[in-house]
Amino acid sequence: ETEQCQNPTPLVDPLSGSVSGILHSSTGVVKVVFTTDDSVSSEGFQMTWEPFTPSCSRRQTLTDLFGSFEDGSGDEQYANFVNCAWIIAPPDAISIELTFSEFDTEEGFDFVEIYECMDGEECLNPTFLSNFSGILGPTTIQSTTGAIRVVFTSDWSVTGGGFSASWTSAIATGSNPPPP
């Protein structure tokens, strides 16, 4: 046992009777407790599980004045249950232009959300800017702040080709850009 499960957070309410379905845990540890009394017996339960590795890191901070990133799936379809974030916060930036050159997610269920960050890469109280889902042609969005958070989430079923994005930033007048 590599991790202790001392104070688990309940994923679901206690189950009883005939139940089927898919449950997803956002941690690497799941604790299952089977409790019975001595009054009535039944067949018990059967459960299968499979490990899940997200196709992108949980959170990345990008501080270059320009660059690109993708959902992490490469030429494959992205995974189910993805929840990843990128903070784009170049020093001295006053605005960021984000362009999606490729975009293919399950429409209405898998989303890319963009938030503006007033407090730079900390992004503690982001303001919603826009969200995208489905198949889109090249799409550009402009922030009014020097930092943004891009969040990609997928549900448990259908996936797509994912997305590729690039950004450029405008810096404050009088700021010296970093040397090449």
C-alpha positions in Angstrom: 0.0 0.0 0.0 1.7 3.2 -1.2 -0.6 5.7 0.3 -2.7 5.8 3.4 -6.4 6.5 3.2 -7.0 7.8 6.7 -9.8 10.3 6.3 -11.4 9.6 2.9 -13.8 12.0 1.3 -17.0 10.1 0.3 -17.2 9.8 -3.5 -20.8 8.6 -3.3 -23.5 8.0 -0.6 -23.6 4.4 0.7 -24.8 2.0 -2.0 -27.3 -0.8 -1.3 -29.4 -3.1 -3.5 -28.8 -3.5 -7.2 -26.5 -0.7 -8.4 -24.5 -0.2 -11.6 -22.6 2.6 -13.1 -19.2 4.3 -13.4 -17.6 6.2 -10.5 -14.5 8.3 -11.0 -12.0 9.4 -8.4 -9.7 12.4 -8.9 -7.1 11.0 -6.6 -4.8 7.9 -6.9 -6.4 6.1 -4.0 -9.9 4.7 -3.5 -11.1 3.0 -0.4 -14.0 0.6 -0.7 -15.7 -0.6 2.5 -18.2 -3.5 2.4 -20.4 -3.8 5.4 -23.1 -6.4 6.1 -25.3 -7.5 9.0 -26.3 -11.1 9.9 -30.0 -10.9 8.8 -30.2 -11.4 5.0 -27.5 -12.6 2.5 -27.1 -12.0 -1.2 -24.6 -12.5 -4.0 -22.4 -9.6 -2.9 -20.8 -7.3 -5.4 -18.3 -7.3 -8.3 -16.2 -4.3 -9.2 -13.6 -3.6 -11.9 -11.2 -0.7 -12.0 -8.7 0.7 -14.4 -6.0 3.3 -13.7 -6.3 6.6 -15.4 -3.5 8.8 -16.5 -4.5 12.3 -17.8 -3.1 13.4 -21.1 -2.0 16.8 -19.7 -0.4 18.0 -16.5 -2.8 19.2 -13.8 -1.5 22.8 -13.9 1.2 24.5 -15.9 2.4 28.1 -15.7 3.6 29.6 -18.9 5.5 32.9 -18.6 6.9 33.5 -22.1 5.7 36.5 -24.1 4.5 34.1 -26.8 4.2 30.3 -27.3 1.9 27.4 -27.8 0.4 24.4 -26.0 -2.0 21.6 -26.6 -4.3 19.3 -24.7 -1.4 16.8 -24.4 -2.8 13.9 -26.5 -0.6 14.4 -29.5 -2.1 12.7 -32.6 -4.4 10.6 -30.4 -7.8 11.5 -28.9 -7.6 13.1 -25.4 -8.6 11.0 -22.4 -11.8 10.9 -20.4 -11.9 12.6 -17.0 -9.3 15.3 -17.9 -9.1 18.4 -15.7 -6.1 20.5 -16.6 -5.2 24.2 -16.4 -2.6 26.5 -18.0 -1.9 29.9 -16.5 -0.4 32.2 -19.1 1.3 35.1 -17.2 4.2 36.8 -19.0 6.0 39.4 -16.9 4.8 43.0 -17.7 2.1 41.8 -20.0 -1.0 44.0 -20.2 -3.1 41.7 -22.5 -2.9 38.3 -24.1 -4.3 37.1 -27.4 -5.1 33.4 -27.4 -5.7 31.6 -30.7 -7.0 28.0 -31.1 -5.7 26.7 -34.5 -7.3 23.2 -33.9 -10.3 22.5 -31.7 -12.3 19.3 -31.5 -14.1 18.3 -28.2 -17.3 16.5 -27.4 -19.8 19.3 -27.9 -21.7 20.3 -24.8 -19.8 17.9 -22.5 -16.0 18.6 -22.8 -15.0 22.3 -22.5 -12.1 24.7 -22.6 -12.8 27.7 -20.4 -10.8 30.9 -20.4 -10.6 33.2 -17.4 -8.8 36.6 -16.9 -6.5 36.9 -13.9 -6.2 40.2 -12.1 -3.5 38.9 -9.8 -1.0 37.5 -12.3 0.0 33.8 -12.2 -1.6 33.4 -8.7 -5.0 33.7 -10.4 -6.9 33.3 -7.1 -10.1 35.1 -8.2 -10.4 34.7 -12.0 -13.1 36.3 -14.0 -14.8 34.2 -16.6 -14.0 35.3 -20.2 -15.3 32.6 -22.5 -15.8 28.9 -23.1 -15.6 26.6 -26.1 -16.9 23.1 -27.0 -17.4 21.1 -30.1 -15.6 21.5 -33.4 -14.3 25.0 -34.2 -12.3 26.7 -36.9 -9.5 29.0 -35.9 -10.7 31.0 -33.0 -9.1 34.0 -31.2 -9.9 35.6 -27.9 -8.3 38.7 -26.4 -7.9 39.4 -22.7 -7.9 42.8 -21.0 -5.4 41.6 -18.4 -1.8 40.3 -18.5 -2.6 36.8 -17.3 -5.2 34.2 -18.2 -6.2 30.7 -17.0 -7.2 28.1 -19.6 -9.0 25.1 -18.2 -9.8 21.9 -20.1 -12.2 19.4 -18.7 -13.7 16.2 -20.3 -16.4 13.9 -19.0 -16.5 10.1 -18.8 -17.5 9.1 -22.4 -16.9 10.5 -25.9 -13.6 12.2 -26.7 -12.2 14.1 -29.6 -9.0 15.3 -31.3 -8.4 17.9 -28.7 -6.9 21.4 -29.3 -3.8 23.3 -30.2 -3.4 26.9 -29.0 -0.9 29.7 -29.2 -0.6 33.1 -27.5 1.0 36.4 -27.9 1.1 39.2 -25.3 1.3 42.9 -25.3 3.7 44.4 -22.8 3.5 47.7 -20.9 5.1 50.7 -22.6 8.6 51.2 -21.2 9.0 47.5 -20.3 12.1 45.7 -21.6 11.3 42.4 -23.1 13.6 39.6 -22.0 16.6 38.9 -24.3 16.1 36.2 -26.9 
